[in-house]
Each structure stands twice: as structure tokens, then as C-alpha cells.
Amino acid sequence: MPAKTDAMIAKNDGTLHVSVEWLKGETEEYETNITDKRELCIRDAMSSILSKLPFDMEQAESDFTKDLLLLMLREYELFVDSFQFACKNFKDNAENSALARTMGFESNKEYNEIMFLREITHTVNIFNDMGDIVRLYSKNPETATTKLANLLSMVSGEESESV
């Protein structure tokens, strides 16, 4: 059985995605302005996560999972900004050839690759840190929770609640 948002009605280009609210009978408006299947999947995933709140676990465990989700979402937002910048400025950019030579790079391509990676490295590092924190949780939940709170506060620019 296809996912709710994959329900389709024939229309000019052959398909029309209907809104989740229409499928649930919550509205008479059946059209949605989201036409990208990935955006529909993101919406479904977020709705699924939200529908499971509150989680059936102890408060400290629930808080840990919510903080991990917040970290993922905030880092994703930062990643999109950095990725967008990197794509616009360092993907197949021929304008920096003189700068690349001046800085000692063998080619403009090498310069673009390094600068592109420089822009998104924070995401790679955060994902590695998240993996370490999740692995640490089984051994030492308190330390893992503190590290997660510190990382979340760093990404959010807020003071940590667990510290």
C-alpha cells in the first residue's frame, strides 16, 4: 500500500499529490503546494516523529532523544546554509584561478574542492560527535547527556540546560 502522501489523482502532468490533511479528512482542501516527493517524505517523517511524542520511556531517556533530534535538525539547517554557499562559490567555479595559484594550489579544481569541504566540515564533525555520544550512552548516560547538551548549546548558541 503506498504512503498516504503518494495518493495521486490524475491531472495535467499525470499526477497530483493530495494533502495529508485531506487524506485524514481534516479539510476539504485536497491539493498541496508540495510537489517534490522528497519534501513529502520529509513532511511524513516529521509528522511520524511528532505523532510519537511523548515517548514511552523514562524522562531522562526521552530528553536525550529529543536533544539528539534537535541537534540533528539544527545542524541540518546549518549544513544547508553551508552547502548552498559551497555549491554557489566552489562548485565548478573558474573565477578563483588566480587566487588558487597565489595560494599555492596545483589547480583551481583542487582549490574549489578544498574550499567546498571546508564549508561543510562542521557537519561531518558534528555527525561524528553524535555517533560518539550515542555509543557512550550505554556506558555512561550522564556523561553522554552532558556532552550532547554541550554540543546542542554550541550549535544553538544557547546555554546548556544539563550543565
C-alpha positions as CSV (number, residue, x, y, z in Angstrom):
1,M,0.0,0.0,0.0
2,P,1.5,3.4,-1.0
3,A,2.2,6.0,1.6
4,K,-0.6,8.5,2.4
5,T,1.1,11.3,0.5
6,D,1.7,9.2,-2.5
7,A,-2.0,9.0,-3.2
8,M,-2.5,10.6,-6.6
9,I,-5.3,11.9,-8.7
10,A,-4.8,12.3,-12.5
11,K,-4.2,15.8,-13.6
12,N,-2.4,17.7,-16.4
13,D,1.1,16.2,-15.9
14,G,-0.4,12.9,-14.8
15,T,-0.2,13.3,-11.0
16,L,-1.3,15.4,-8.2
17,H,-0.2,14.9,-4.7
18,V,-3.0,15.3,-2.2
19,S,-2.5,16.8,1.2
20,V,-2.2,14.7,4.3
21,E,-4.9,16.7,5.9
22,W,-7.3,15.8,3.1
23,L,-6.5,12.1,3.4
24,K,-7.2,12.3,7.1
25,G,-10.5,14.0,6.5
26,E,-9.4,17.1,8.3
27,T,-10.0,19.5,5.4
28,E,-11.9,19.8,2.2
29,E,-8.8,21.3,0.5
30,Y,-7.2,18.3,-1.2
31,E,-4.4,20.0,-3.1
32,T,-1.0,20.6,-1.6
33,N,1.7,23.0,-2.8
34,I,4.4,20.4,-2.2
35,T,5.2,18.6,-5.4
36,D,8.6,17.3,-4.7
37,K,8.4,13.7,-3.4
38,R,11.4,14.2,-1.1
39,E,9.6,17.2,0.6
40,L,6.6,15.0,1.1
41,C,8.7,12.3,2.6
42,I,10.3,14.8,5.0
43,R,6.9,16.1,6.0
44,D,5.7,12.5,6.6
45,A,8.9,11.7,8.7
46,M,8.5,14.8,10.8
47,S,4.7,14.1,11.3
48,S,5.5,10.5,12.3
49,I,8.1,11.7,14.9
50,L,5.7,14.2,16.3
51,S,2.9,11.7,16.5
52,K,5.0,9.5,18.8
53,L,5.5,12.3,21.4
54,P,5.6,11.9,24.3
55,F,7.9,8.8,24.1
56,D,7.2,5.8,26.2
57,M,10.4,5.9,28.2
58,E,11.8,7.5,31.3
59,Q,12.1,11.3,31.3
60,A,15.9,11.4,31.1
61,E,15.9,9.0,28.1
62,S,13.2,10.9,26.4
63,D,15.0,14.2,26.9
64,F,18.2,12.6,25.5
65,T,16.4,11.5,22.3
66,K,14.7,14.9,21.9
67,D,18.0,16.7,22.4
68,L,19.6,14.4,19.8
69,L,16.8,15.2,17.3
70,L,17.2,18.9,18.0
71,L,20.9,18.7,17.4
72,M,20.3,16.9,14.1
73,L,17.7,19.4,12.9
74,R,19.8,22.5,13.9
75,E,22.9,21.0,12.3
76,Y,20.9,20.2,9.2
77,E,19.9,23.8,9.0
78,L,23.5,25.0,9.3
79,F,24.5,22.3,6.7
80,V,22.0,23.6,4.2
81,D,23.3,27.1,4.5
82,S,27.0,26.0,4.2
83,F,26.2,23.5,1.3
84,Q,24.3,26.2,-0.6
85,F,27.2,28.6,-0.2
86,A,29.8,26.0,-1.2
87,C,27.8,25.0,-4.3
88,K,27.4,28.6,-5.4
89,N,31.0,29.6,-4.7
90,F,33.2,26.5,-5.2
91,K,31.4,24.0,-7.5
92,D,33.0,24.3,-10.9
93,N,34.0,27.9,-10.2
94,A,36.6,29.1,-12.6
95,E,36.8,32.6,-11.2
96,N,39.2,31.8,-8.4
97,S,42.1,30.5,-10.6
98,A,44.4,33.4,-9.9
99,L,43.7,33.2,-6.1
100,A,44.3,29.4,-6.2
101,R,47.7,29.9,-7.9
102,T,48.7,32.6,-5.5
103,M,47.8,30.4,-2.5
104,G,49.9,27.5,-4.0
105,F,47.2,25.1,-5.1
106,E,48.1,22.9,-8.1
107,S,44.8,23.8,-9.8
108,N,41.6,25.7,-9.5
109,K,39.8,22.4,-9.2
110,E,41.9,21.5,-6.1
111,Y,41.2,24.9,-4.6
112,N,37.4,24.5,-5.2
113,E,37.4,21.0,-3.7
114,I,39.2,22.1,-0.6
115,M,37.1,25.2,-0.1
116,F,33.9,23.2,-0.6
117,L,34.9,20.7,2.0
118,R,36.0,23.5,4.4
119,E,32.4,24.9,4.2
120,I,30.7,21.6,5.2
121,T,33.3,20.1,7.5
122,H,31.4,21.3,10.6
123,T,28.6,18.9,9.7
124,V,30.9,15.9,9.3
125,N,32.4,16.7,12.7
126,I,29.0,17.1,14.4
127,F,27.8,13.8,12.9
128,N,30.9,12.0,14.2
129,D,30.4,13.6,17.6
130,M,26.8,12.5,17.6
131,G,27.9,8.9,16.9
132,D,30.4,9.0,19.8
133,I,27.7,10.3,22.1
134,V,25.2,7.7,21.2
135,R,27.8,4.9,21.7
136,L,28.8,6.5,25.0
137,Y,25.2,6.5,26.3
138,S,25.1,2.7,27.0
139,K,28.2,3.0,29.2
140,N,27.6,6.4,30.8
141,P,24.3,8.1,30.2
142,E,25.1,11.1,32.4
143,T,28.3,11.9,30.6
144,A,26.6,11.3,27.2
145,T,23.8,13.6,28.2
146,T,26.2,16.3,29.3
147,K,28.2,16.1,26.1
148,L,25.0,16.2,24.0
149,A,23.8,19.2,25.9
150,N,27.1,21.0,25.4
151,L,27.1,20.2,21.7
152,L,23.5,21.3,21.3
153,S,24.2,24.6,23.1
154,M,27.2,25.2,20.8
155,V,25.1,24.6,17.6
156,S,22.2,26.6,19.0
157,G,24.2,29.4,20.5
158,E,22.3,28.9,23.8
159,E,23.4,28.0,27.3
160,S,23.2,24.2,28.1
161,E,20.4,23.1,30.5
162,S,22.3,19.9,31.6
163,V,25.5,21.6,32.6
